[in-house]
Amino acid sequence: MLIESRASDTFPALILRPWCEDDLDALLAAYRDPVLHRWTRVPVTNAAEGRQWLDRTRQDWDDGRRYSFAVLEDNVDGPRLVANVVLKGATPERPAAEVGYWTASWARGRGVAPRAVTALSRWAFDRFPGLVRLDLLHQVDNVASCRVAQKSGYLFQEVLAARPPFPLDGHRHTLTAP
């Protein structure tokens, strides 16, 4: 299963594909970033945690609970991991699901997250015909995620009250099916 985001004059193409065991080193490198630790709930600080993370993503995919994609960018040395995007809670019975993402520190500020979220969103609406809405949630102090939501076509809907594990209020942005 591959999803491609076309190359442009400004940006190289992105490839979204399910995570695999060969991604362990790239996953560990991405999680060395303290900024990523701040915004993610599941820490990956060593190889054992990385393998658990990869096993969980495969199991979630098999169970149909979550669809996590490694986002790769083609460069001179071959594809390089630049992000993760995930679709959560999409089933044929539910009209709404949630998208999430993170971007590796070396790929921030280059439009990777909005392109990956847009590609995932298109895939979600194609894969789940009963899906009418996608939500993108983030904490109010995560200004970068607010920009990603806007650039991906998600409209601000409401402020959400803080609830564990998030200590601050959040934003809910939505994208409706085309």
Phi, psi and omega in degrees: 000113178235142172238133180243141171250120187298152175286154174230182177297332184265323188234141173288162179296152173247146174239128175252128179212157177302148178295150177222169183301329179294349181274359186305309183298318179294322177298313179298320178297317180296320183282358174287349182282119180296332178294319178297320178301325183296324188259355181251151183268337183249107181288145173232099185247352180206175185298322181296315178294324177297316178295320177298317179300313180296319178299317180296319180295321178293317180295318178299320178297312181299324180279349181075020180272320183214144178239099182261135180239133167284135179254120183246144177242132179285132174221185186303322182271006183108182182297139179232136177296129179234344184192176173226136170231149185217141172252125184242135171076020178272121174220162179300336183274341187258135179277349183226150177215175182237144173250150175218168181193163163215157180237134177296147185304324183286353183247358183290149177081011182239017177078013181295310185298310179299322179293320180291318179296319178297316179297316178297318181298315178300315179301316182299314180293326177289318185287326183239088185301334179279355181286125180248343183210142171243139177249142172237118183250144174204159177289148186300332181274003178265078184298323180298320179293328176297317178294320178299315179302312181297314181294336180270002178089007179277133181262139177296133181247314186192163171268132179256138179294146178301142174205146183305140009269012183263120185281344182242163174302166180227176174245145170243122175248146180229154174232128180263155182300143179293000000 
